[in-house]
Amino acid sequence: QVRVVESGGGLVQPGGSLRLSCTVSGSIFGNYVGWYRQAPGKQRELVAYILSAGSTKYLDSVKGRFTISRDNVQNMVYLQIDSLKPEDTAVYYCNAQVRLPVSENLWGQGTQVTVSS
């Protein structure tokens, strides 16, 4: 069974950092992998995405603090989050195009990030 799996969330103080990881079991990433987040009572929003050639795009409010990267050999995508703010508190989801056995788009189960003192 093909699954997208996130990890790395947790409770951090304002100003702290986290690195979220996303991988896929049973398949390999396709071109697009994105990180989304959903805060309580709010819609899910795209935080950043990365394409297989390395081009990236970010939500304006996270530019300069979030960095998305990918390792195509290890089949991993990372989201480095620095200078965390309480408003970054949300469940963070990985959304990925996967290639095998068929090309499809999958969501992970999410990882909770809580920023609080």
C-alpha positions as CSV (number, residue, x, y, z in Angstrom):
1,Q,0.0,0.0,0.0
2,V,1.3,3.4,-0.9
3,R,1.4,5.9,1.9
4,V,2.7,9.4,2.4
5,V,4.1,9.8,5.9
6,E,5.0,13.0,7.8
7,S,7.1,13.3,10.9
8,G,8.9,15.9,13.0
9,G,6.1,17.9,14.6
10,G,6.0,18.8,18.2
11,L,5.7,21.5,20.9
12,V,8.2,24.4,20.6
13,Q,8.6,27.8,22.1
14,P,8.2,31.0,20.0
15,G,11.4,31.6,18.1
16,G,12.3,27.9,18.0
17,S,12.8,25.6,15.0
18,L,11.6,22.3,13.7
19,R,12.3,20.2,10.7
20,L,9.4,18.3,9.3
21,S,10.0,15.3,7.1
22,C,7.8,13.7,4.4
23,T,8.4,10.4,2.7
24,V,6.4,7.9,0.7
25,S,6.3,4.1,1.3
26,G,5.8,1.7,-1.5
27,S,6.4,4.3,-4.2
28,I,8.5,7.3,-5.2
29,F,7.8,10.9,-5.4
30,G,6.7,12.4,-8.7
31,N,7.2,16.0,-9.7
32,Y,5.2,17.9,-7.1
33,V,5.5,17.7,-3.3
34,G,3.8,20.3,-1.1
35,W,3.4,21.2,2.5
36,Y,0.1,22.4,3.7
37,R,-1.2,23.4,7.1
38,Q,-4.6,23.7,8.8
39,A,-5.1,25.6,12.0
40,P,-8.2,25.0,14.1
41,G,-11.2,26.7,12.5
42,K,-9.4,27.6,9.4
43,Q,-9.1,26.3,5.9
44,R,-6.1,24.2,4.8
45,E,-3.5,26.4,3.1
46,L,-0.5,25.7,1.0
47,V,2.7,26.6,2.8
48,A,5.3,25.6,0.3
49,Y,5.9,23.3,-2.6
50,I,8.9,21.9,-4.4
51,L,9.2,20.4,-7.9
52,S,11.6,17.6,-8.8
53,A,14.0,20.0,-10.5
54,G,14.2,22.0,-7.3
55,S,12.0,25.0,-8.0
56,T,10.1,26.2,-5.0
57,K,7.2,28.5,-4.0
58,Y,6.2,29.8,-0.5
59,L,3.2,31.4,1.2
60,D,4.1,35.0,1.6
61,S,3.8,34.9,5.4
62,V,6.4,32.2,5.8
63,K,9.0,33.5,3.3
64,G,12.4,33.8,5.0
65,R,11.4,31.5,7.8
66,F,10.5,28.2,6.1
67,T,12.7,26.3,3.7
68,I,11.5,23.4,1.7
69,S,14.0,20.9,0.2
70,R,14.0,17.4,-1.2
71,D,16.4,14.5,-1.5
72,N,15.4,12.6,-4.6
73,V,17.8,9.7,-3.9
74,Q,16.4,9.2,-0.3
75,N,12.9,10.0,-1.4
76,M,12.5,12.6,1.3
77,V,11.1,16.1,1.4
78,Y,11.8,18.4,4.3
79,L,10.3,21.6,5.7
80,Q,12.7,23.5,7.9
81,I,10.8,25.9,10.0
82,D,12.7,28.7,11.9
83,S,11.6,31.6,14.0
84,L,8.4,29.9,14.8
85,K,5.4,32.0,15.8
86,P,2.2,31.1,17.7
87,E,0.3,31.6,14.5
88,D,2.3,28.8,12.9
89,T,0.4,26.4,15.2
90,A,-1.4,23.9,12.9
91,V,-1.5,20.4,11.6
92,Y,1.0,20.2,8.8
93,Y,0.3,17.9,5.9
94,C,2.4,16.6,3.1
95,N,0.7,16.3,-0.3
96,A,2.6,14.5,-3.0
97,Q,2.5,13.2,-6.5
98,V,3.6,9.6,-6.5
99,R,4.6,7.5,-9.5
100,L,4.1,3.8,-8.6
101,P,2.2,1.7,-9.3
102,V,0.2,4.5,-10.9
103,S,0.6,8.2,-10.9
104,E,-1.6,9.8,-8.3
105,N,-1.8,12.5,-5.7
106,L,-1.8,11.5,-2.0
107,W,-2.1,13.2,1.4
108,G,-0.3,12.2,4.6
109,Q,-2.0,11.9,7.9
110,G,-0.5,15.2,9.2
111,T,1.9,16.1,12.0
112,Q,1.0,18.6,14.7
113,V,3.1,21.7,15.3
114,T,2.3,23.7,18.4
115,V,4.1,27.0,19.2
116,S,3.6,28.1,22.7
117,S,5.5,29.4,25.7
